[in-house]
Amino acid sequence: MKYKTLYIITVSILSLGILNSCTERIDIELEQEYTRLAVEGYITPGGSTFQYIHLTTTAGYFSNEAPPLVSGATVTVEDGTNIFLFDEDKNYPGYYLAPFNFEGAIEKTYQLKIDLAEEIAGEKHFEASETMPSLSADIDSTRAVYIPERGRWAIEFYGYDPPGPNFYMFNGLRNGTLLTDTVWKMTVTDDKLFDGNYVYGAYVMVLDSSELKPSDQFTLVTSSITEEYYIFIIELQTEISMNIPLFSGPPANVSTNLNKGAVGYFAAFSSDFTETIVPER
């Protein structure tokens, strides 16, 4: 499916009372979109609570409703030795949860297999695979620093990045509640600027003053991710952001590790949790 971005701008012309403004309605015809399977999946070493597969379908460009959930599918994950069935949550249709005896392991390759109850875009079987990288950084600590001139909190990272290409994802929790609850808020980066060196207080996240208060416990979640997942996040953030310049063309389709035209990503990553107490401003 080709993604289309529609730009509509309203220009007000002030002419010192000489000219009158006028408007004209323009009807734009868009090609009929077809439905695709959308997948959001995570495998981590954190136990079944943090591991699930979320299935929906894509929605039309102008749709104001949440994407329809995909229920009744058979979802399995294989690790080369065992096959694990992810059962659908009875209270949250479309979410398929890992069994209690399943826990991700670093450097293992996981294969996701999805068999739908009904076809989507003429397909019922979809697959993806991902290898969980080991946690690369040797993390010492994190610190929250208030920036008065910006009215925001900067989160500093202290730790050693080993030589070689590494890719990181950063998320944050305030008193146990996730702050980076959308893809736009999370941070991903490569290590080109500090490869093989100690990272002394690099800003990895910036938060509004309302998001953190003195005496809060802030937890920085540092995850080692694959290069492919890093690219996916960058492309997805670009896709949902405002294009600059205004009339720039739409970005290319967001990459995926799923087959048969499905969108989304099946990710496997390991994480480290570093805590700090937010100081006074």
C-alpha positions in Angstrom: 0.0 0.0 0.0 1.3 3.5 -0.8 1.1 5.9 2.1 -0.3 9.3 1.2 0.1 12.5 3.1 -2.4 15.2 2.5 -1.3 18.7 3.2 -4.1 21.3 3.7 -3.1 24.8 4.5 -5.2 27.8 5.1 -3.7 31.1 4.1 -5.1 34.4 5.4 -4.2 37.5 3.3 -4.4 40.9 4.9 -4.5 43.6 2.4 -5.2 46.8 4.5 -8.9 46.6 3.6 -8.4 46.7 -0.1 -8.7 43.1 -1.0 -11.4 40.7 0.2 -10.5 37.1 1.0 -12.1 34.2 -0.8 -12.1 30.5 -0.4 -12.8 27.6 -2.8 -13.6 24.1 -1.9 -11.4 21.4 -3.6 -12.4 17.8 -3.6 -9.5 15.4 -3.7 -10.0 11.8 -4.7 -7.7 9.3 -3.0 -7.3 5.7 -4.2 -9.1 3.1 -2.2 -6.9 1.8 0.6 -6.8 -1.9 1.4 -6.5 -3.4 4.9 -3.3 -4.9 6.1 -2.3 -6.8 9.3 -0.5 -4.6 11.8 1.8 -6.3 14.4 3.4 -5.0 17.6 5.4 -7.6 19.4 8.0 -7.8 22.1 10.3 -10.5 23.5 12.5 -9.5 26.5 14.2 -11.3 29.4 11.8 -9.7 31.8 9.3 -12.5 32.0 5.8 -12.9 30.5 4.5 -9.6 31.9 6.6 -7.7 29.3 6.1 -10.0 26.4 3.1 -9.9 24.1 2.0 -9.8 20.5 -0.6 -7.2 19.6 -2.6 -7.7 16.4 -4.8 -5.1 14.7 -5.6 -4.1 11.1 -4.6 -0.8 9.4 -7.2 2.0 9.3 -8.1 4.4 6.6 -6.2 7.8 6.3 -9.2 9.8 7.5 -10.4 7.3 10.1 -10.9 8.7 13.6 -11.5 5.4 15.2 -9.0 3.0 16.8 -7.7 0.3 14.4 -9.9 -2.9 14.5 -8.4 -5.7 16.7 -7.6 -9.0 15.3 -9.0 -11.8 17.5 -9.1 -15.6 17.3 -5.6 -15.9 15.8 -3.1 -18.7 16.6 0.2 -17.0 17.7 3.4 -19.0 18.4 7.0 -18.1 19.0 9.9 -20.6 18.4 13.4 -20.3 19.8 15.0 -23.1 17.7 14.2 -25.8 20.3 10.7 -25.1 21.7 7.4 -23.8 20.4 5.5 -21.4 22.8 1.8 -20.7 22.3 0.8 -17.1 23.1 -2.8 -17.1 24.3 -5.2 -14.3 23.6 -6.1 -12.2 26.7 -9.8 -12.7 27.4 -10.0 -9.2 28.9 -8.1 -7.5 26.1 -8.9 -9.0 22.7 -6.1 -8.7 20.1 -3.4 -9.0 22.8 -1.6 -12.4 22.8 0.4 -13.1 26.0 3.5 -15.2 26.5 3.1 -18.3 28.7 4.4 -18.2 32.3 7.3 -20.6 31.5 8.6 -18.4 28.6 11.4 -15.9 29.1 13.5 -14.4 26.4 17.3 -15.0 26.4 20.0 -12.9 24.8 21.6 -14.0 21.5 18.7 -16.3 20.7 16.8 -16.0 17.5 13.0 -16.0 17.8 10.5 -16.8 15.0 7.0 -15.4 15.2 4.2 -17.3 13.4 0.7 -15.9 13.1 -2.2 -17.9 11.7 -5.4 -15.8 11.3 -8.9 -17.1 11.7 -9.9 -15.0 8.6 -7.8 -13.7 5.7 -6.4 -10.2 5.6 -5.5 -8.9 2.1 -5.7 -12.5 0.9 -3.3 -13.9 3.5 -3.8 -16.0 6.7 -0.2 -16.9 7.7 2.5 -14.4 8.6 6.0 -14.7 10.0 8.9 -12.6 11.4 12.2 -13.3 13.1 14.5 -11.4 15.4 17.7 -12.1 17.4 17.9 -10.6 20.9 21.2 -8.7 21.2 23.1 -8.8 24.5 23.1 -5.6 26.6 26.1 -3.7 25.2 26.6 -0.8 27.5 28.3 -1.1 30.9 26.0 1.4 32.8 27.3 3.3 35.8 24.5 5.7 36.7 21.9 8.2 35.5 21.1 11.7 36.6 18.2 14.2 36.2 19.3 17.8 35.6 17.0 20.8 35.4 17.6 23.3 32.6 16.1 26.6 33.8 16.3 28.4 30.5 14.3 25.7 28.8 12.0 24.8 31.7 12.8 21.1 31.2 14.6 18.1 32.7 17.5 16.5 30.9 18.3 12.8 31.7 22.1 12.2 31.7 23.7 8.8 30.9 27.0 7.6 32.4 28.5 4.4 31.2 30.9 2.6 28.9 30.0 1.7 25.3 32.0 -1.2 24.0 33.8 -1.0 20.5 31.7 -1.9 17.5 28.3 -0.9 16.2 25.7 -0.8 19.0 22.1 0.5 19.0 20.2 1.7 22.0 16.6 2.6 23.0 15.9 4.7 26.1 12.6 4.8 28.0 11.7 6.4 31.3 9.5 5.7 34.3 8.4 8.1 37.0 7.7 6.4 40.3 7.1 3.2 38.3 4.8 4.7 35.7 6.0 4.8 32.1 6.5 8.3 30.8 7.6 7.3 27.3 4.3 5.7 26.5 4.3 6.6 22.8 6.8 6.0 20.1 7.4 9.7 19.7 8.6 10.0 23.3 11.2 7.2 23.3 14.8 7.8 22.2 16.9 5.6 20.0 20.5 6.2 19.0 23.5 4.5 17.5 27.0 4.9 19.1 28.8 6.6 16.3 29.7 9.6 18.5 31.0 7.6 21.4 32.0 4.2 20.0 34.4 2.4 22.4 34.4 5.2 24.9 33.1 6.2 28.3 29.9 8.3 28.0 30.0 11.1 30.5 26.7 12.7 31.1 25.2 12.5 27.6 21.6 13.7 27.3 19.5 10.7 26.3 16.1 12.2 27.1 14.5 15.6 27.7 11.2 15.8 29.7 8.8 18.7 30.4 8.9 20.2 33.9 5.4 18.8 34.6 6.6 15.2 33.9 9.1 15.2 36.8 9.0 16.7 40.3 11.7 16.9 42.9 11.9 13.7 45.1 10.4 11.6 42.3 12.1 8.3 41.6 13.2 8.3 37.9 14.1 5.0 36.2 16.1 5.0 33.0 15.5 1.9 30.9 18.4 1.3 28.6 17.8 -1.4 25.9 20.1 -2.9 23.4 18.3 -3.3 20.1 19.0 -4.5 16.6 20.0 -2.1 13.8 16.8 -3.1 12.0 14.6 -2.2 15.0 16.5 1.1 15.4 15.8 1.9 11.7 12.1 1.0 12.2 11.7 3.4 15.1 13.5 6.3 13.3 11.3 5.8 10.2 8.1 5.5 12.3 9.0 8.7 14.2 9.6 10.5 10.9 6.4 9.2 9.4 4.2 10.6 12.2 6.1 13.9 12.6 5.4 17.1 10.7 7.3 17.3 7.4 9.7 20.2 7.1 9.7 22.0 4.6 6.0 22.1 4.5 5.7 20.8 0.9 8.3 18.0 1.2 7.2 14.7 -0.2 6.0 11.8 1.9 8.6 9.5 3.4 9.1 6.0 2.1 7.1 3.1 3.6 8.2 2.3 7.1 10.4 -0.9 7.2 9.3 -4.1 8.8 10.5 -7.6 9.6 7.1 -9.2 8.8 6.3 -10.8 5.5 3.4 -10.8 3.1 2.7 -7.1 3.3 2.1 -6.9 7.1 3.2 -3.8 8.9 4.8 -3.2 12.3 7.7 -5.0 14.0 8.5 -8.1 16.1 11.2 -6.9 18.4 13.5 -8.8 20.9 15.8 -6.8 23.2 17.4 -6.8 26.6 17.3 -3.9 29.1 19.0 -2.5 32.1 17.3 -0.3 34.7 19.1 2.6 36.4 17.4 4.6 39.1 17.9 8.1 40.5 16.1 10.6 42.7 15.1 13.8 41.0 16.8 16.7 42.8 15.5 20.2 43.7 15.5 22.6 40.8 
